[in-house]
Amino acid sequence: MRKNIVFLMQGDALALQENALALQGDALALQEDALALQGDALASQEDALALQGIAKFNLRQINKMLY
């Protein structure tokens, strides 16, 4: 009887370890997605800064024409 309980507990422990490994895999995939999104955000920020620079240049050109 005790041996059966020990085997059942070992089976439960192995199942929990398997679940933990699966969750770690999911967490790593989410981290990868988060890093990709951060990269996209940085690229968008870079684009926004470039557009801001173009807008400032255009504004200076317009001001030169007006004054």
N, C-alpha and C positions, 0 to 999 in steps of 0.2 A: 504494500500500500504506500509506504513512504517513498519507494523508488518511483512509483507512478506520479506522485505529487512532484518530486524533484524533476522528473522528465517534463512534466507539464509546465513547471515554472521555467525550465531552461528553454522550452519552446516559446513561451511568452516573452522571455528576455530576448531571444533571437528575433522574434517578430518586431519587438520594439526597436531593436538595433536597425533592422531593415527599414522600418518607418523613419527612423532618425536619419539614416543615410539618404532616403528619398527626399526628405525635407531639406537636407543640406544641398542636394542637387537642385531642388527648386529655388532655394535661396541664392545659389550661385547663378542660376539663370536670370533671376530677378536683378541681381547685381550687374550682370552683363547688360541687361536691358536698360538699367538706370545709367550706366556709363555711356551707352549709345545715345540716350536722350540728352545727357549732359553735353556730349559732343555736338549734337544737333543744336542745342541751345547756344553753345559757344559760337557755332557757325552763324546762327541767326543774329547773334549779337555783333559779330564781325561785319555781317552784311548791313546791319542797322547803322553801325559807325561809319561805314563807307558811304552809305546814302546820306548821312548827316553831313559828312565832309563835302559831298557833291552839292548838297543844298546850300551850304555856306558859301561855296565857290560861286554858285549861280547867283546867290543874293548879292555878293560883292560885284559881280559883273553887271547885274541890273542896276545897282546903286551907281556904278561908274557911268552907265548910259544915261541915267536920270539927272545926275548932277555934274 
